[in-house]
Amino acid sequence: METRKIQRVSNGTYTVSLPREWAEEQGLSAGAVVDLHTHIDGLLVVQTADEREAARIDLTISDETATQLARILRAAYATGALEIHIEADGEFTGEQRTALRSVTRAMAGVTVADESESHVEIRNVLNSEEVSVRQSVRHLQFVALSRHREATAALLGDGPASTVADSDNRGDRLHGMVERYFVRSLSRLDEVDSLGESRPELFQFYEMAAELAQVATHADRIASAAADVGEPIDADLAPEIDAVATRARDAVETAVDATFAPDPNAVWSVFDARDDVRATAESIDRRLFETADADYRTTNAVERIRRTADCAGRIATVGLRAAIREGHTSDDVRVGVDSDERSDSRVASGADE
């Protein structure tokens, strides 16, 4: 970092000199034009035209499988590039072309702008000013918890399992879009202003979206178990499973609310709910284990309910950071974090991919 003195010229304008070494590295000289961006977090950024235009990714593929190509395209999308150009070493195979089309349809805000036997150009069609990352997280919360509720009902025999197991990809689309714009905000500071959120807030939304995507994944696993389980769940266990699943979902909802509007007391209630769900799930699991004819898939579904509560705990950790940063306090301040919370503070990215 260098320190520069602000000067004032005759017409009252304030000026500051640019470091000569940096200017030469950027190819700047007297008369060159640069962009100046003022940001909601107090920064003033000088941006060259080259930086402004660096929004294209070029990829060359050869014998990648459809799965590998899908992963590559999703990773390129997550970088925030406005254009993704993919060239084949020869021609795309049928599986590769199908994968490209399928993944592109699953990504929000992009379209195939040009296509040939050996080339695909994917282009962004959504302006950042039109995106609300905050609202996207809220929408993802609704999608994840709705799927979880329907999956639990199917597990208990109160709804069709097939429609839940074959649910749409809205959760993946929303999670991918939040990740994309968070990454863009890291490399392009003008994106912060366009999105209307500070960088700490965007990081919070990114963490929350990752956990909510996991909740949706757990819902899909519960739905799969519901579709595979042949016999109805024991009548004595069904109400308890329903109650613990409801408590896990309520904990997720409370955690999200307590992060959007920081509330330490609500955060602590989430940690308590998480611990209660863990204990209840372990109790149900032991009883299932002791039942000779219990279906292991029911045990797997109960484990997914427990993991849902763990997601709530990790979102609550994000909310606790937000509350501390904003100077909130609670009547029941607990100093430190227990060992389970330390182990749960990670973002569960890819754990159930």
C-alpha positions as CSV (number, residue, x, y, z in Angstrom):
1,M,0.0,0.0,0.0
2,E,1.2,3.5,-0.8
3,T,0.1,6.8,0.8
4,R,-0.6,9.8,-1.3
5,K,-1.4,13.4,-0.4
6,I,-4.6,14.9,-1.7
7,Q,-4.0,18.2,-3.6
8,R,-6.5,20.9,-4.4
9,V,-6.3,22.7,-7.8
10,S,-7.5,26.2,-8.6
11,N,-11.1,25.4,-9.4
12,G,-11.6,23.6,-6.1
13,T,-11.2,20.0,-7.5
14,Y,-9.3,17.5,-5.4
15,T,-6.6,15.4,-7.1
16,V,-4.3,12.6,-6.1
17,S,-1.5,11.2,-8.2
18,L,-1.4,7.6,-9.5
19,P,1.6,5.4,-8.7
20,R,3.8,5.5,-11.8
21,E,4.7,1.8,-11.8
22,W,1.0,0.8,-11.6
23,A,0.1,3.2,-14.4
24,E,2.9,1.8,-16.7
25,E,1.9,-1.8,-15.9
26,Q,-1.7,-0.9,-17.0
27,G,-0.5,0.8,-20.2
28,L,-1.8,4.2,-19.0
29,S,-0.3,7.6,-19.9
30,A,-1.4,11.2,-19.9
31,G,-4.8,11.5,-21.6
32,A,-5.9,7.9,-20.9
33,V,-9.4,7.5,-19.6
34,V,-10.2,5.4,-16.5
35,D,-13.4,4.7,-14.6
36,L,-13.9,5.9,-11.1
37,H,-16.3,3.9,-8.9
38,T,-17.6,5.1,-5.5
39,H,-19.0,2.2,-3.4
40,I,-21.5,1.9,-0.7
41,D,-18.8,0.6,1.6
42,G,-16.7,3.8,1.3
43,L,-14.2,2.7,-1.4
44,L,-13.1,4.7,-4.4
45,V,-11.8,2.4,-7.1
46,V,-9.9,3.3,-10.3
47,Q,-10.6,0.8,-13.1
48,T,-9.0,0.6,-16.5
49,A,-10.8,-0.3,-19.7
50,D,-9.0,-3.7,-19.9
51,E,-10.4,-4.6,-16.5
52,R,-13.8,-3.5,-17.5
53,E,-13.8,-5.7,-20.5
54,A,-12.3,-8.8,-18.9
55,A,-15.5,-10.8,-18.8
56,R,-15.0,-13.7,-21.3
57,I,-13.8,-17.2,-20.7
58,D,-12.5,-19.5,-23.5
59,L,-12.5,-23.2,-23.0
60,T,-11.3,-26.0,-25.2
61,I,-12.4,-29.6,-24.6
62,S,-11.6,-32.9,-26.2
63,D,-12.6,-36.3,-24.7
64,E,-14.2,-35.0,-21.5
65,T,-17.2,-37.0,-20.4
66,A,-20.7,-35.4,-20.2
67,T,-20.4,-35.3,-16.4
68,Q,-17.0,-33.6,-16.6
69,L,-18.2,-31.1,-19.2
70,A,-21.2,-30.3,-17.0
71,R,-18.9,-29.6,-14.0
72,I,-16.6,-27.4,-16.1
73,L,-19.5,-25.4,-17.4
74,R,-21.0,-24.9,-13.9
75,A,-17.6,-23.8,-12.6
76,A,-17.2,-21.3,-15.5
77,Y,-20.7,-19.9,-14.8
78,A,-19.8,-19.5,-11.1
79,T,-16.8,-17.3,-12.0
80,G,-19.2,-14.7,-13.1
81,A,-18.1,-14.5,-16.7
82,L,-20.5,-12.7,-19.1
83,E,-19.5,-14.9,-22.0
84,I,-18.3,-18.5,-22.1
85,H,-16.9,-19.8,-25.3
86,I,-16.4,-23.6,-25.6
87,E,-14.5,-25.1,-28.5
88,A,-14.4,-28.8,-29.2
89,D,-11.2,-30.5,-30.4
90,G,-13.1,-31.8,-33.4
91,E,-16.8,-32.0,-32.9
92,F,-19.0,-32.4,-29.8
93,T,-20.3,-35.9,-29.1
94,G,-24.0,-36.3,-28.7
95,E,-23.6,-36.7,-24.9
96,Q,-21.5,-33.6,-24.7
97,R,-24.0,-31.5,-26.6
98,T,-26.9,-32.8,-24.4
99,A,-24.9,-32.0,-21.3
100,L,-24.2,-28.5,-22.5
101,R,-27.8,-27.8,-23.3
102,S,-29.0,-29.3,-20.1
103,V,-26.6,-27.4,-17.8
104,T,-27.3,-24.1,-19.7
105,R,-31.0,-24.5,-19.1
106,A,-30.4,-25.0,-15.4
107,M,-28.4,-21.8,-15.1
108,A,-30.2,-18.5,-14.4
109,G,-29.6,-15.5,-16.6
110,V,-27.7,-17.1,-19.5
111,T,-28.6,-18.4,-22.9
112,V,-26.9,-20.1,-25.9
113,A,-26.1,-17.2,-28.2
114,D,-24.3,-19.2,-30.9
115,E,-23.8,-22.9,-31.6
116,S,-22.2,-25.1,-34.2
117,E,-20.8,-28.7,-34.4
118,S,-17.6,-27.6,-32.6
119,H,-18.5,-24.4,-30.9
120,V,-20.9,-23.1,-28.3
121,E,-21.2,-19.5,-27.0
122,I,-23.1,-18.9,-23.8
123,R,-23.9,-15.3,-23.0
124,N,-25.3,-13.5,-20.0
125,V,-28.7,-11.8,-20.6
126,L,-29.4,-10.6,-17.0
127,N,-28.1,-7.2,-15.8
128,S,-26.9,-7.1,-12.2
129,E,-29.3,-4.2,-11.5
130,E,-32.1,-6.6,-12.2
131,V,-30.8,-9.1,-9.6
132,S,-31.8,-9.2,-6.0
133,V,-29.5,-11.6,-4.2
134,R,-31.4,-11.0,-1.0
135,Q,-34.7,-12.0,-2.6
136,S,-33.0,-15.0,-4.3
137,V,-32.0,-16.4,-0.9
138,R,-35.5,-15.9,0.4
139,H,-36.9,-17.7,-2.7
140,L,-34.4,-20.5,-2.2
141,Q,-35.5,-20.8,1.5
142,F,-39.1,-21.2,0.3
143,V,-38.2,-23.8,-2.3
144,A,-36.0,-25.9,0.0
145,L,-38.5,-25.9,2.9
146,S,-41.4,-26.6,0.7
147,R,-39.6,-29.6,-0.8
148,H,-38.6,-30.8,2.7
149,R,-42.2,-30.5,3.9
150,E,-43.6,-32.5,0.9
151,A,-40.8,-35.1,1.2
152,T,-41.6,-35.7,4.9
153,A,-45.3,-36.0,4.1
154,A,-44.5,-38.6,1.5
155,L,-42.3,-40.5,3.9
156,L,-45.2,-40.6,6.4
157,G,-47.6,-41.7,3.7
158,D,-49.5,-38.4,3.4
159,G,-48.5,-37.5,-0.1
160,P,-47.0,-38.9,-3.4
161,A,-43.3,-39.6,-3.2
162,S,-42.6,-39.6,-7.0
163,T,-43.5,-36.0,-7.6
164,V,-41.2,-34.8,-4.8
165,A,-38.3,-37.0,-5.8
166,D,-38.5,-35.7,-9.4
167,S,-38.8,-32.1,-8.3
168,D,-37.5,-29.2,-10.5
169,N,-34.1,-27.6,-10.3
170,R,-35.1,-24.2,-8.9
171,G,-33.0,-24.8,-5.8
172,D,-29.9,-25.4,-7.9
173,R,-30.6,-22.4,-10.1
174,L,-31.0,-20.1,-7.2
175,H,-28.0,-21.3,-5.4
176,G,-25.9,-21.1,-8.5
177,M,-27.0,-17.6,-9.2
178,V,-26.2,-16.4,-5.7
179,E,-22.8,-18.0,-5.9
180,R,-22.2,-16.4,-9.3
181,Y,-22.9,-12.8,-8.2
182,F,-21.0,-13.2,-5.0
183,V,-17.9,-14.3,-6.9
184,R,-18.4,-11.4,-9.4
185,S,-18.5,-9.0,-6.4
186,L,-15.0,-10.3,-5.4
187,S,-13.3,-9.4,-8.6
188,R,-15.5,-6.5,-9.9
189,L,-16.2,-3.9,-7.2
190,D,-18.7,-2.1,-9.5
191,E,-20.9,-5.3,-9.0
192,V,-21.3,-4.4,-5.4
193,D,-23.0,-1.2,-6.3
194,S,-25.1,-2.8,-9.0
195,L,-26.4,-5.4,-6.6
196,G,-27.0,-2.8,-3.8
197,E,-25.5,-4.9,-1.1
198,S,-22.2,-4.6,0.8
199,R,-19.5,-7.3,0.5
200,P,-20.1,-8.7,4.0
201,E,-23.8,-9.0,3.2
202,L,-23.1,-10.8,-0.1
203,F,-20.8,-13.2,1.8
204,Q,-23.6,-13.9,4.3
205,F,-26.1,-14.6,1.4
206,Y,-23.6,-16.9,-0.2
207,E,-23.1,-18.9,3.0
208,M,-26.9,-19.0,3.6
209,A,-27.6,-20.1,0.0
210,A,-25.0,-23.0,0.3
211,E,-26.8,-24.3,3.4
212,L,-30.3,-23.9,2.0
213,A,-29.1,-25.8,-1.1
214,Q,-28.1,-28.6,1.3
215,V,-31.6,-28.5,2.9
216,A,-33.0,-29.0,-0.6
217,T,-30.7,-32.0,-1.1
218,H,-31.7,-33.5,2.2
219,A,-35.3,-33.1,1.1
220,D,-34.6,-35.0,-2.1
221,R,-32.9,-37.8,-0.2
222,I,-36.0,-38.0,2.1
223,A,-38.2,-38.2,-0.9
224,S,-36.1,-40.9,-2.4
225,A,-36.4,-42.9,0.8
226,A,-40.2,-42.4,0.8
227,A,-40.4,-43.7,-2.8
228,D,-38.3,-46.8,-1.9
229,V,-39.8,-47.7,1.5
230,G,-42.3,-50.5,1.0
231,E,-44.2,-50.6,4.3
232,P,-45.8,-47.7,6.2
233,I,-43.8,-46.3,9.0
234,D,-44.6,-47.6,12.5
235,A,-47.6,-45.7,13.8
236,D,-45.9,-45.0,17.1
237,L,-42.9,-43.4,15.3
238,A,-44.6,-41.4,12.6
239,P,-45.9,-38.5,14.7
240,E,-42.5,-38.2,16.3
241,I,-40.7,-38.1,12.9
242,D,-43.2,-35.6,11.7
243,A,-42.6,-33.4,14.8
244,V,-38.8,-33.5,14.6
245,A,-38.9,-32.7,10.9
246,T,-41.2,-29.7,11.5
247,R,-38.8,-28.5,14.3
248,A,-35.8,-28.8,11.9
249,R,-37.6,-26.7,9.2
250,D,-38.7,-24.1,11.8
251,A,-35.1,-23.8,12.9
252,V,-34.0,-23.2,9.4
253,E,-36.6,-20.5,8.9
254,T,-35.8,-18.8,12.2
255,A,-32.0,-18.9,11.4
256,V,-32.6,-17.2,8.1
257,D,-34.8,-14.5,9.6
258,A,-32.3,-13.9,12.4
259,T,-29.6,-13.4,9.8
260,F,-31.6,-11.0,7.6
261,A,-32.6,-9.0,10.7
262,P,-29.9,-9.8,13.3
263,D,-31.4,-11.1,16.5
264,P,-29.1,-12.9,19.0
265,N,-31.9,-14.3,21.1
266,A,-33.4,-16.0,18.0
267,V,-30.0,-17.3,17.1
268,W,-29.7,-19.0,20.5
269,S,-33.1,-20.6,20.0
270,V,-31.9,-22.1,16.8
271,F,-28.9,-23.7,18.5
272,D,-31.3,-25.1,21.1
273,A,-33.6,-26.5,18.4
274,R,-30.7,-28.0,16.6
275,D,-29.6,-29.8,19.7
276,D,-33.1,-31.0,20.4
277,V,-33.5,-32.4,16.9
278,R,-30.1,-34.2,17.2
279,A,-31.2,-35.8,20.4
280,T,-34.6,-36.8,19.1
281,A,-33.2,-38.2,15.8
282,E,-30.7,-40.3,17.8
283,S,-33.5,-41.7,19.9
284,I,-35.6,-42.6,16.9
285,D,-32.5,-44.1,15.3
286,R,-31.9,-46.4,18.3
287,R,-35.5,-47.6,18.3
288,L,-35.4,-48.3,14.6
289,F,-32.1,-50.2,15.1
290,E,-33.8,-52.3,17.8
291,T,-36.7,-53.2,15.5
292,A,-36.1,-56.4,13.6
293,D,-38.1,-55.5,10.5
294,A,-37.2,-51.7,10.4
295,D,-36.3,-50.4,6.9
296,Y,-32.8,-48.9,6.8
297,R,-34.1,-46.3,4.3
298,T,-36.3,-44.9,7.1
299,T,-33.1,-44.5,9.2
300,N,-31.5,-42.7,6.3
301,A,-34.4,-40.3,6.1
302,V,-34.2,-39.6,9.9
303,E,-30.5,-38.8,9.4
304,R,-31.3,-36.3,6.7
305,I,-33.7,-34.6,9.1
306,R,-30.9,-34.3,11.6
307,R,-28.6,-32.9,9.0
308,T,-31.3,-30.3,8.1
309,A,-31.1,-29.1,11.7
310,D,-27.3,-28.9,11.4
311,C,-27.8,-26.6,8.4
312,A,-30.0,-24.4,10.6
313,G,-27.2,-24.2,13.1
314,R,-24.6,-23.2,10.5
315,I,-27.0,-20.5,9.2
316,A,-27.5,-19.3,12.8
317,T,-23.7,-19.0,13.1
318,V,-23.8,-16.6,10.1
319,G,-26.6,-14.7,11.9
320,L,-24.6,-14.5,15.1
321,R,-21.6,-12.9,13.2
322,A,-24.0,-10.4,11.6
323,A,-25.4,-9.5,15.1
324,I,-22.0,-9.0,16.6
325,R,-20.9,-6.9,13.6
326,E,-23.9,-4.7,14.0
327,G,-23.3,-4.3,17.8
328,H,-26.3,-6.3,18.9
329,T,-26.4,-7.9,22.4
330,S,-28.7,-10.3,24.1
331,D,-29.9,-10.9,27.7
332,D,-28.4,-14.3,27.5
333,V,-24.9,-13.8,26.0
334,R,-22.9,-16.9,25.8
335,V,-19.2,-16.4,25.4
336,G,-17.5,-18.8,23.0
337,V,-18.8,-21.6,20.8
338,D,-19.0,-25.2,21.8
339,S,-17.0,-27.9,20.0
340,D,-19.9,-29.1,17.9
341,E,-20.5,-25.6,16.7
342,R,-16.9,-25.2,15.7
343,S,-17.1,-28.4,13.7
344,D,-20.3,-27.2,12.1
345,S,-19.1,-23.7,11.1
346,R,-18.0,-24.7,7.7
347,V,-20.1,-24.2,4.6
348,A,-21.2,-27.7,3.5
349,S,-20.4,-27.2,-0.2
350,G,-20.4,-30.4,-2.2
351,A,-20.9,-32.7,0.8
352,D,-23.9,-34.3,-0.9
353,E,-23.1,-33.7,-4.5
